[in-house]
């Protein structure tokens, strides 16, 4: 899979640190420990295992956060491949 980063990674640990990840619609998420990812805007949650990476599609204004600083969010272009 081809991934093109558009900004530096951010951490968003806890609801007080929620972020739109630079108004991203495609977010590469990498967790180094088991964590819970929350989309505050929609109320959706996703439990992820340790050492796991995936692409989250969201609306520009959706705010997300993780349960710990062990998860990183990166704004990316739409992945290909």
Backbone bond lengths (Angstrom), bond angles and torsions (degrees), N, CA, C in turn:
res aa  C-N    CA-C-N  psi(-1)  N-CA   C-N-CA  omega(-1)  CA-C   N-CA-C  phi
1 X - - - 1.443 - - 1.526 108.46 -
2 X 1.308 115.98 135.61 1.459 122.01 177.10 1.519 108.87 -91.86
3 X 1.338 116.27 127.58 1.464 120.82 178.83 1.520 108.46 -125.87
4 X 1.330 116.11 127.38 1.460 121.32 179.19 1.526 109.14 -113.06
5 X 1.353 117.92 105.00 1.462 120.41 177.71 1.523 110.69 -66.53
6 X 1.326 116.00 141.11 1.468 121.39 179.17 1.523 112.69 -112.21
7 X 1.333 116.52 -7.03 1.469 121.18 -179.44 1.526 108.58 -162.33
8 X 1.310 115.76 169.23 1.462 120.57 176.26 1.527 110.01 -69.75
9 X 1.322 116.37 153.20 1.462 120.59 178.70 1.522 110.23 -65.72
10 X 1.324 115.19 154.61 1.461 121.47 175.24 1.521 108.57 -131.43
11 X 1.322 115.96 155.15 1.455 120.67 170.06 1.514 106.93 -109.38
12 X 1.300 115.92 148.22 1.463 120.91 -179.55 1.517 106.78 -142.15
13 X 1.325 115.41 70.58 1.457 120.33 -176.80 1.523 110.82 -87.52
14 X 1.312 114.55 114.02 1.458 120.77 179.07 1.513 112.59 92.03
15 X 1.329 115.44 154.99 1.468 120.69 -175.65 1.526 113.06 -64.92
16 X 1.334 117.84 -23.46 1.465 119.34 178.59 1.528 111.31 -74.06
17 X 1.329 117.78 -12.18 1.467 122.22 179.44 1.519 112.62 -112.98
18 X 1.327 117.12 22.61 1.470 120.19 -178.64 1.525 110.47 -58.43
19 X 1.336 115.54 153.62 1.456 120.84 -174.70 1.528 110.91 -148.45
20 X 1.324 115.81 154.23 1.466 120.86 171.73 1.526 109.89 -90.15
21 X 1.323 117.29 -0.33 1.471 124.80 -176.56 1.540 108.86 54.13
22 X 1.318 114.97 52.29 1.462 120.52 178.86 1.513 113.75 65.88
23 X 1.337 115.73 34.80 1.473 122.06 -178.36 1.531 112.09 59.77
24 X 1.323 115.98 33.76 1.468 121.82 -179.50 1.521 111.75 -71.15
25 X 1.326 115.48 148.26 1.468 121.12 170.03 1.523 110.21 -105.10
26 X 1.341 117.05 -17.93 1.462 123.23 176.21 1.520 107.68 -126.96
27 X 1.323 116.40 122.47 1.458 120.97 -176.19 1.525 109.28 -126.99
28 X 1.328 115.54 124.59 1.466 121.22 173.36 1.520 106.38 -84.88
29 X 1.324 116.71 123.54 1.463 121.70 -177.86 1.516 108.90 -117.83
30 X 1.309 116.56 128.53 1.460 122.22 179.52 1.529 108.20 -127.04
31 X 1.337 115.73 123.06 1.465 119.79 178.85 1.523 109.27 -112.56
32 X 1.324 116.80 133.09 1.459 121.10 177.64 1.521 111.30 -96.66
33 X 1.322 116.86 -5.21 1.468 123.03 176.79 1.525 107.83 -146.58
34 X 1.315 117.36 159.14 1.456 120.93 176.53 1.521 108.96 -54.66
35 X 1.325 117.02 135.29 1.463 120.09 -175.11 1.527 110.41 -153.54
36 X 1.312 115.90 164.53 1.455 122.86 175.67 1.520 108.08 -114.57
37 X 1.340 116.83 120.49 1.457 122.98 178.43 1.531 107.39 -96.51
38 X 1.319 116.96 132.13 1.460 121.13 -179.09 1.521 110.59 -123.45
39 X 1.332 115.60 131.18 1.458 121.43 169.24 1.524 104.80 -94.97
40 X 1.315 116.45 103.36 1.460 122.10 -175.03 1.528 110.81 -62.26
41 X 1.312 117.20 -37.45 1.455 122.38 -176.57 1.522 112.33 -64.22
42 X 1.342 117.03 -45.11 1.466 121.01 -177.44 1.518 113.35 -95.53
43 X 1.334 116.83 -18.04 1.461 120.94 -176.42 1.519 113.52 84.44
44 X 1.323 117.13 0.78 1.466 121.04 -179.68 1.526 110.71 -73.38
45 X 1.334 116.03 144.00 1.453 121.45 175.87 1.523 109.57 -129.83
46 X 1.331 114.93 156.23 1.455 120.52 179.82 1.521 108.65 -145.70
47 X 1.323 116.71 121.28 1.459 121.62 175.93 1.523 107.94 -84.34
48 X 1.332 117.29 128.85 1.459 121.03 179.78 1.527 110.01 -121.33
49 X 1.334 116.65 145.60 1.461 120.33 179.16 1.529 111.51 -80.42
50 X 1.304 116.31 171.41 1.462 121.79 176.27 1.524 109.96 -65.60
51 X 1.330 115.58 148.35 1.463 122.64 177.00 1.525 111.91 54.90
52 X 1.316 115.01 51.79 1.464 122.49 -176.25 1.524 108.96 -127.18
53 X 1.323 116.48 139.52 1.465 121.26 177.50 1.523 109.20 -133.22
54 X 1.335 116.01 143.66 1.459 121.08 178.85 1.519 109.50 -159.16
55 X 1.331 115.88 168.00 1.459 121.85 177.62 1.520 108.57 -106.49
56 X 1.315 116.38 126.60 1.457 123.44 177.69 1.519 108.60 -102.95
57 X 1.319 117.12 127.40 1.465 122.37 173.56 1.517 107.38 -97.67
58 X 1.339 116.58 130.83 1.454 121.28 -178.53 1.517 109.85 -148.77
59 X 1.301 116.80 170.55 1.466 121.59 174.68 1.535 108.77 -79.42
60 X 1.326 117.29 153.80 1.470 121.49 -177.53 1.525 113.74 -53.48
61 X 1.317 117.06 -40.14 1.461 120.74 -176.45 1.522 114.90 -86.58
62 X 1.330 117.96 -6.16 1.468 120.53 -179.31 1.521 110.78 -64.76
63 X 1.320 116.20 131.39 1.460 121.48 177.62 1.524 109.14 -99.93
64 X 1.335 115.91 134.94 1.457 121.56 -179.75 1.519 109.99 -126.36
65 X 1.327 115.01 159.29 1.462 120.30 171.98 1.517 108.88 -157.12
66 X 1.318 115.18 163.92 1.460 122.51 177.46 1.524 108.41 -112.14
67 X 1.310 115.57 168.64 1.455 120.16 179.62 1.516 113.50 -81.91
68 X 1.342 116.98 -13.42 1.466 120.18 -179.08 1.526 109.67 -149.37
69 X 1.327 115.27 173.18 1.469 120.68 178.76 1.528 111.43 -82.87
70 X 1.326 117.81 6.18 1.463 122.33 179.84 1.522 112.96 -83.25
71 X 1.321 117.30 1.30 1.461 121.72 -179.74 1.523 109.02 -119.26
72 X 1.333 115.05 135.72 1.462 121.35 -176.36 1.527 109.93 -119.73
73 X 1.314 115.97 142.43 1.458 123.82 -178.32 1.529 109.03 -117.59
74 X 1.330 116.88 131.59 1.465 121.04 178.30 1.528 109.63 -131.37
75 X 1.316 116.04 127.48 1.463 121.18 174.98 1.524 107.92 -69.89
76 X 1.338 117.19 129.13 1.457 121.05 -179.03 1.536 110.54 -133.22
77 X 1.334 114.60 161.98 1.466 120.34 170.01 1.520 106.99 -74.67
78 X 1.309 117.39 164.86 1.464 120.35 -179.79 1.526 109.41 -58.83
79 X 1.341 118.53 124.54 1.465 120.56 -176.86 1.525 112.33 -68.34
80 X 1.316 115.34 147.74 1.468 121.13 177.89 1.526 109.12 -119.41
81 X 1.307 114.98 150.82 1.465 119.61 174.63 1.415 113.67 98.66
